[in-house]
């Protein structure tokens, strides 16, 4: 995207109060890293990025449907979990939740 196109996009986002919307959403994030990432989001037309985002949302919906929980209260910085490579057939988030559930059961929490 050329500089003039970026400037035009930023001007349009400001007029639509996009930063204000992101700030409102960021207040509901459970981690500082999540809030930071939310505030940096910008619209994209990149099919690869959009597919990856949709896959993550789909994965979370699957976890919720299976009754899994994500231990947000024990995570102060989740960036390592978000970028960890997944083993074949198992996503990083799914492995993390599984490990956390096993640890909670082991600790009796």
HUBELDA-V235390 format. One record per pair of residues at least 12 apart in sequence whose C-alpha atoms are under 6 Angstrom apart, sorted by the first residue. I is the first residue (numbers start at 1). GAP is how many residues later the second one is. Records with the same first field share a line. If there is no record, write none. Layout:
BEGIN
I=GAP ; GAP
END
This chain:
BEGIN
22=17
26=12
70=27
END
